[in-house]
Amino acid sequence: MKYVILIGDGMADYPIPERDNKTALQIASTPNLDFIAVEGMCGVVKTIPEGMAAGSDIATLSIIGYDPAKYYTGRGPLEAEGMNVPLNNEDIAFRCNFITVNEGEVADYSGGHITNDEAEGLIKALNEELRVEGVGQEEGWQIKFYPGMSYRNVLVLKSEFKAKDYEFERREEIGGAPPHDIIGARVEDELPKEAILRNIVLASREILEKHEINVKRMAENKNKANRVWLWSGGRKPSMPAFSEMYGVNGSVISGVYLVKGVGRCMDLDVIDVPGATGYIDTNYAGKAEYALRSLKEHDFVLVHVEAPDEAGHLGDIDLKVRAIEDFDALVVGKVLRGLEDEFADTDEGYKILVMPDHYTPVSLKTHIKEPVPFAIYYSKARAQSKEEGGKEGGFDETSARKGGLGVLDARAQDLMQYFFFG
């Protein structure tokens, strides 16, 4: 049996009044998602446990059946793992965004979606020039910035960090709020409570504002990446291998280091796809191609596409519809055709699961916790009737609630138990 999970990050949405109260999934042309929903089984699943923040870190762990309450230590260490940043058990890794601050307010969570080359230049300058007042190497600590992709980077506080005034509590997450949740807020009101983190954020201003990269961006009327923002810090997680959980080997494909890090922590092979950017311009078709290649050696592959989520954060409905249509045509469609060609006639066939990880409504520009739609198609067992399987409405938030699988709880492994063993 071959197993495939395709995640369109943040695809789920609320009805949009100016679009006849349709959601982005309902507006978009998605024949391949609709096929899976109608010919398979569908429902909705709770991916964000009570008391935890709505985000791809929590949701991805839940989807794959790893209880976030047990295994989640923060977004930062997962991204560090995805970037192959070496961490010992006492290091603290943070997600480090480049953000835009205008007149003291957070104006852009992505620093104008700076390029990889620009981010690397700014990271280099921070590592060379950043000094935090009152603390230095002689106090026995180290900090280091690591370039990731575009605005998504990592800062690591090494375990040599011993200064008494800057001890960190062992709690779920350390640092400020997610920057996409504080657009328009005053920076001084949102700074992390930990003094060392506040000092790093404040000290980054002088280095970044004057940097030639930002001088050039300002001349081109682009948002400057003029501050770092540190959030969701934590220590290295420890998780059982995916093969121990489900009895199959596998791989993960994504354009973002977060999902790569989740896969690496589960001992899945992490496959890098040329041109996978984690944005609207990502190499959709390449992800599908590499997924099909992976299935020649593995039994399982997870493919994650970030683009719909980015459009949701921008509040751009047309961009979100386009991202969903590209996901459907270039990823879901291509994978479906490849599975049919290669594995439909094998003894066990294949199963494919499609879903978002969470809602990112364009009206809110942030994540919410509502249960998300999903659909599962098994090549050897099409639904015997519409009552048992999908609905004629295809794949969307409303139709999924009428599906035969009802409401599942990912944290309780309901989804993965059905997918692998149902």
C-alpha positions as CSV (number, residue, x, y, z in Angstrom):
1,M,0.0,0.0,0.0
2,K,1.1,3.5,-0.8
3,Y,0.0,6.4,1.4
4,V,0.0,10.1,0.4
5,I,-1.0,13.1,2.5
6,L,-1.3,16.4,0.6
7,I,-1.7,19.5,2.8
8,G,-2.7,22.9,1.3
9,D,-1.7,25.1,4.2
10,G,-4.5,27.5,5.4
11,M,-6.9,26.6,2.5
12,A,-10.0,26.6,4.8
13,D,-11.8,29.9,5.1
14,Y,-15.0,31.7,6.1
15,P,-17.7,32.6,3.6
16,I,-16.9,35.9,1.9
17,P,-19.9,38.3,1.6
18,E,-18.6,40.0,-1.5
19,R,-18.2,36.7,-3.3
20,D,-21.8,35.4,-2.8
21,N,-20.8,34.1,0.6
22,K,-18.6,31.5,-0.9
23,T,-15.3,30.4,0.6
24,A,-12.0,30.3,-1.4
25,L,-12.4,26.5,-1.7
26,Q,-15.9,27.0,-3.1
27,I,-14.8,29.7,-5.5
28,A,-11.8,27.8,-6.8
29,S,-11.9,25.3,-9.6
30,T,-10.7,22.1,-7.9
31,P,-11.7,19.0,-10.0
32,N,-9.0,16.8,-8.4
33,L,-9.9,17.7,-4.8
34,D,-13.6,17.3,-5.7
35,F,-12.9,13.8,-7.2
36,I,-11.2,12.7,-3.9
37,A,-14.1,14.0,-1.8
38,V,-16.9,12.6,-4.0
39,E,-15.4,9.2,-4.7
40,G,-13.8,8.8,-1.3
41,M,-14.7,9.5,2.3
42,C,-14.8,12.9,3.9
43,G,-15.3,14.8,7.2
44,V,-13.8,17.4,9.4
45,V,-11.0,17.1,11.9
46,K,-9.9,19.1,14.9
47,T,-6.2,19.8,14.4
48,I,-5.6,22.4,17.1
49,P,-6.1,21.0,20.7
50,E,-7.8,23.2,23.3
51,G,-5.4,25.6,25.0
52,M,-2.8,25.6,22.1
53,A,-2.2,28.2,19.5
54,A,-3.5,27.7,15.9
55,G,-0.4,27.2,13.7
56,S,1.2,24.8,11.3
57,D,3.5,23.5,13.9
58,I,0.7,22.3,16.2
59,A,-1.5,21.3,13.3
60,T,1.1,19.3,11.5
61,L,2.0,17.3,14.6
62,S,-1.7,16.7,15.2
63,I,-2.4,15.6,11.7
64,I,0.3,13.0,11.8
65,G,-0.9,11.7,15.1
66,Y,1.8,13.1,17.4
67,D,0.1,14.7,20.4
68,P,1.4,18.3,20.6
69,A,0.8,18.3,24.3
70,K,3.4,15.6,24.6
71,Y,5.9,16.4,21.8
72,Y,5.7,20.1,21.0
73,T,8.5,22.3,22.5
74,G,8.2,25.3,20.2
75,R,8.3,26.3,16.6
76,G,11.9,27.5,16.7
77,P,13.5,24.1,17.4
78,L,11.4,22.4,14.7
79,E,12.6,25.0,12.2
80,A,16.2,24.6,13.4
81,E,15.8,20.8,12.9
82,G,14.5,21.5,9.3
83,M,17.6,23.6,8.6
84,N,20.0,21.0,10.1
85,V,21.1,23.5,12.7
86,P,22.9,21.5,15.4
87,L,21.2,21.7,18.8
88,N,22.1,20.1,22.1
89,N,19.5,19.4,24.7
90,E,19.9,22.7,26.5
91,D,20.0,25.0,23.5
92,I,17.0,27.3,22.9
93,A,16.0,27.9,19.3
94,F,13.7,30.7,18.2
95,R,11.8,31.4,15.0
96,C,13.4,34.7,13.8
97,N,11.3,36.8,11.4
98,F,12.5,39.8,9.6
99,I,9.7,42.3,10.0
100,T,8.9,45.8,8.9
101,V,8.4,48.5,11.6
102,N,7.0,51.9,10.5
103,E,6.7,54.7,13.1
104,G,6.9,52.2,15.9
105,E,4.2,49.8,14.6
106,V,4.5,46.4,13.1
107,A,3.7,46.9,9.4
108,D,4.7,43.6,7.8
109,Y,5.4,40.2,9.3
110,S,7.7,39.3,6.4
111,G,9.9,42.3,5.8
112,G,8.3,42.7,2.4
113,H,8.9,39.0,1.6
114,I,12.6,39.6,1.2
115,T,14.6,37.3,-1.0
116,N,16.9,34.5,0.2
117,D,20.0,36.4,-0.8
118,E,18.8,39.6,1.0
119,A,18.1,37.6,4.2
120,E,21.5,35.9,4.1
121,G,23.2,39.4,3.8
122,L,21.2,40.7,6.8
123,I,21.9,37.6,8.8
124,K,25.6,37.9,8.1
125,A,25.6,41.5,9.4
126,L,23.7,40.6,12.5
127,N,26.2,37.8,13.4
128,E,29.1,40.2,12.8
129,E,27.8,43.3,14.5
130,L,25.0,42.6,17.0
131,R,26.0,43.3,20.6
132,V,23.6,43.2,23.5
133,E,24.3,45.7,26.2
134,G,25.6,44.3,29.5
135,V,26.1,40.8,28.3
136,G,29.0,39.4,26.4
137,Q,31.0,36.2,25.7
138,E,32.8,36.6,29.0
139,E,29.5,36.0,30.8
140,G,29.4,32.5,29.2
141,W,26.7,32.6,26.5
142,Q,26.5,32.6,22.8
143,I,23.9,33.6,20.2
144,K,23.9,32.8,16.5
145,F,21.5,33.7,13.7
146,Y,21.0,31.1,10.9
147,P,19.5,32.1,7.5
148,G,16.5,30.1,6.4
149,M,14.2,31.0,3.6
150,S,13.2,34.6,2.9
151,Y,11.9,36.2,6.2
152,R,11.9,32.8,8.0
153,N,15.1,32.4,10.0
154,V,16.4,31.0,13.3
155,L,18.2,32.3,16.3
156,V,19.9,29.9,18.7
157,L,20.9,30.7,22.3
158,K,23.6,28.2,23.0
159,S,23.7,26.2,26.2
160,E,26.7,28.2,27.4
161,F,24.1,30.9,28.1
162,K,24.4,31.2,32.0
163,A,23.8,34.8,33.0
164,K,21.6,34.7,36.1
165,D,19.5,37.6,35.0
166,Y,18.5,35.9,31.8
167,E,17.4,32.4,32.9
168,F,14.5,31.0,31.0
169,E,11.6,29.1,32.4
170,R,11.0,25.6,31.1
171,R,7.6,26.4,29.6
172,E,5.9,25.6,26.4
173,E,7.0,28.6,24.3
174,I,9.4,31.5,24.9
175,G,9.4,34.8,23.1
176,G,7.0,37.2,21.5
177,A,3.6,36.7,19.8
178,P,3.6,35.4,16.2
179,P,4.3,38.6,14.1
180,H,1.4,37.9,11.7
181,D,-0.9,38.3,14.7
182,I,0.3,41.8,15.7
183,I,0.2,43.7,12.5
184,G,-0.6,47.4,13.5
185,A,0.5,46.9,17.1
186,R,3.1,49.0,18.8
187,V,6.4,47.2,18.9
188,E,7.1,48.4,22.5
189,D,3.8,46.8,23.6
190,E,4.6,43.4,22.1
191,L,8.2,42.9,23.0
192,P,9.1,39.5,24.5
193,K,9.1,39.6,28.3
194,E,12.6,38.0,28.5
195,A,15.1,40.8,28.8
196,I,17.7,39.2,26.5
197,L,15.2,38.8,23.7
198,R,13.9,42.4,24.1
199,N,17.5,43.6,23.9
200,I,18.2,41.6,20.7
201,V,15.1,42.9,19.0
202,L,15.9,46.5,19.9
203,A,19.6,46.2,19.0
204,S,18.8,44.8,15.6
205,R,17.3,48.2,14.5
206,E,20.5,50.1,14.2
207,I,22.2,47.3,12.2
208,L,19.3,46.7,9.8
209,E,18.0,50.2,9.2
210,K,21.3,51.4,7.8
211,H,22.2,48.2,5.9
212,E,22.7,48.7,2.2
213,I,20.1,46.0,1.4
214,N,17.4,48.0,3.2
215,V,18.6,51.3,1.8
216,K,18.2,49.8,-1.7
217,R,14.8,48.4,-0.8
218,M,13.6,51.8,0.4
219,A,14.8,53.4,-2.8
220,E,12.7,50.8,-4.7
221,N,9.7,51.6,-2.6
222,K,9.7,48.1,-0.9
223,N,9.2,47.4,2.7
224,K,12.4,47.3,4.7
225,A,13.4,44.3,6.8
226,N,14.4,46.6,9.6
227,R,13.9,44.5,12.7
228,V,14.1,40.9,13.9
229,W,11.3,39.3,15.8
230,L,11.9,36.4,18.1
231,W,9.0,34.0,18.9
232,S,8.1,30.4,19.7
233,G,11.4,29.4,21.3
234,G,12.0,26.1,22.8
235,R,14.4,23.2,23.3
236,K,15.0,20.2,21.0
237,P,12.0,17.8,20.9
238,S,12.2,14.0,21.1
239,M,9.7,11.9,19.2
240,P,9.3,8.3,18.2
241,A,10.1,7.4,14.6
242,F,7.2,7.5,12.1
243,S,7.9,3.8,11.2
244,E,7.5,2.8,14.8
245,M,4.1,4.5,14.9
246,Y,2.7,3.2,11.6
247,G,4.9,0.5,10.4
248,V,5.8,2.2,7.1
249,N,8.8,4.3,6.0
250,G,8.4,7.6,4.4
251,S,9.4,11.1,3.4
252,V,8.3,14.7,3.6
253,I,8.3,17.5,1.0
254,S,7.8,21.1,1.8
255,G,9.1,24.6,1.0
256,V,9.3,25.6,4.6
257,Y,11.7,24.5,7.2
258,L,9.1,24.0,9.9
259,V,7.5,21.1,8.1
260,K,10.9,19.7,7.1
261,G,11.8,19.8,10.8
262,V,8.7,18.0,11.9
263,G,9.6,15.3,9.4
264,R,13.2,15.1,10.5
265,C,12.2,14.7,14.1
266,M,10.0,11.7,13.1
267,D,12.9,10.2,11.2
268,L,11.2,10.7,7.8
269,D,13.4,11.4,4.8
270,V,13.4,15.2,4.0
271,I,13.4,15.7,0.2
272,D,14.5,19.1,-1.1
273,V,12.7,20.2,-4.3
274,P,14.4,22.9,-6.5
275,G,12.3,26.0,-6.6
276,A,10.2,25.2,-3.5
277,T,9.9,28.6,-1.9
278,G,7.1,28.4,0.6
279,Y,5.3,31.2,-1.3
280,I,2.9,31.7,-4.2
281,D,5.7,31.2,-6.7
282,T,6.7,27.7,-5.4
283,N,7.5,24.8,-7.7
284,Y,4.1,23.0,-7.3
285,A,4.7,20.5,-10.1
286,G,8.2,19.7,-8.8
287,K,6.8,18.8,-5.4
288,A,4.4,16.3,-7.1
289,E,7.2,14.9,-9.3
290,Y,9.5,14.3,-6.3
291,A,6.7,12.8,-4.3
292,L,6.0,10.2,-7.0
293,R,9.7,9.5,-7.2
294,S,9.9,9.0,-3.5
295,L,7.1,6.4,-3.5
296,K,9.3,4.1,-5.6
297,E,11.4,3.6,-2.5
298,H,9.0,4.6,0.3
299,D,5.5,3.6,1.4
300,F,4.5,7.1,2.5
301,V,5.0,10.7,1.5
302,L,3.6,14.0,2.9
303,V,3.6,17.0,0.6
304,H,3.0,20.4,2.1
305,V,2.2,23.6,0.2
306,E,2.4,26.9,2.0
307,A,1.0,29.3,-0.7
308,P,-2.7,29.4,0.3
309,D,-1.7,30.4,3.9
310,E,0.5,33.2,2.7
311,A,-2.4,34.6,0.6
312,G,-4.7,34.3,3.6
313,H,-2.2,36.3,5.8
314,L,-2.2,39.0,3.0
315,G,-6.0,39.1,3.0
316,D,-6.0,38.6,-0.8
317,I,-8.9,36.4,-1.9
318,D,-7.9,36.3,-5.5
319,L,-4.4,35.2,-4.6
320,K,-5.7,32.5,-2.3
321,V,-8.1,31.2,-5.0
322,R,-5.2,31.0,-7.4
323,A,-3.0,29.2,-4.9
324,I,-5.7,26.6,-4.3
325,E,-6.2,26.1,-8.0
326,D,-2.5,25.7,-8.5
327,F,-2.3,23.2,-5.6
328,D,-5.2,21.3,-7.1
329,A,-4.0,21.2,-10.7
330,L,-0.2,20.9,-10.2
331,V,0.1,18.9,-7.0
332,V,-3.1,16.9,-6.4
333,G,-3.9,16.2,-10.0
334,K,-0.3,15.2,-10.9
335,V,0.0,13.0,-7.9
336,L,-3.4,11.4,-8.6
337,R,-2.4,10.6,-12.2
338,G,0.9,9.2,-11.1
339,L,-0.6,7.0,-8.4
340,E,-3.1,5.7,-10.9
341,D,-0.4,4.9,-13.5
342,E,2.0,3.3,-11.0
343,F,0.0,1.8,-8.1
344,A,-3.7,1.4,-8.9
345,D,-3.3,-2.1,-10.3
346,T,-1.1,-3.4,-7.5
347,D,-2.6,-5.8,-4.9
348,E,-3.1,-3.1,-2.2
349,G,-3.4,0.0,-4.3
350,Y,-3.0,3.5,-2.6
351,K,-4.7,5.9,-0.2
352,I,-4.5,9.6,-0.6
353,L,-5.6,12.2,2.1
354,V,-6.1,15.9,1.2
355,M,-6.7,18.7,3.7
356,P,-5.6,22.1,5.0
357,D,-3.8,22.1,8.3
358,H,-5.9,25.0,9.7
359,Y,-8.1,27.9,8.6
360,T,-6.5,31.2,7.5
361,P,-9.5,33.4,6.7
362,V,-8.7,36.3,4.4
363,S,-11.0,38.4,6.5
364,L,-8.9,37.9,9.7
365,K,-5.4,37.4,8.1
366,T,-4.5,34.9,10.8
367,H,-5.0,31.3,11.9
368,I,-8.1,30.0,13.7
369,K,-8.8,26.8,15.5
370,E,-12.0,25.6,13.7
371,P,-12.0,21.9,12.6
372,V,-10.8,21.6,8.9
373,P,-12.2,19.6,6.0
374,F,-10.5,16.5,4.8
375,A,-11.1,13.7,2.2
376,I,-9.6,10.3,1.9
377,Y,-9.6,8.2,-1.3
378,Y,-8.7,4.5,-1.4
379,S,-8.2,3.2,-4.9
380,K,-9.5,-0.3,-4.0
381,A,-12.7,0.9,-2.3
382,R,-14.6,3.8,-3.9
383,A,-17.6,4.9,-1.8
384,Q,-20.6,2.7,-2.5
385,S,-23.0,5.7,-2.2
386,K,-22.9,9.4,-1.6
387,E,-24.3,8.8,1.9
388,E,-21.2,6.7,2.8
389,G,-18.6,8.9,1.2
390,G,-18.3,12.3,-0.2
391,K,-20.9,14.8,-1.4
392,E,-21.8,16.2,-4.8
393,G,-20.6,19.6,-3.6
394,G,-17.0,18.4,-3.8
395,F,-14.2,19.4,-1.4
396,D,-15.1,22.4,0.8
397,E,-15.9,23.3,4.3
398,T,-19.6,22.8,4.1
399,S,-19.7,19.6,2.1
400,A,-17.1,18.0,4.4
401,R,-19.3,18.4,7.4
402,K,-21.9,16.2,5.6
403,G,-19.4,13.5,4.9
404,G,-19.6,10.0,6.4
405,L,-16.6,10.3,8.7
406,G,-18.1,13.1,10.8
407,V,-15.9,15.1,13.2
408,L,-12.5,13.5,14.2
409,D,-9.8,14.5,16.7
410,A,-6.4,14.5,15.2
411,R,-4.7,14.7,18.6
412,A,-6.4,11.5,19.6
413,Q,-5.0,9.9,16.4
414,D,-8.5,9.4,15.0
415,L,-7.5,10.6,11.5
416,M,-4.3,8.6,11.2
417,Q,-5.8,5.4,12.6
418,Y,-8.5,5.6,10.0
419,F,-6.0,6.5,7.2
420,F,-3.5,3.7,7.9
421,F,-5.7,1.1,9.5
422,G,-9.3,1.8,8.8
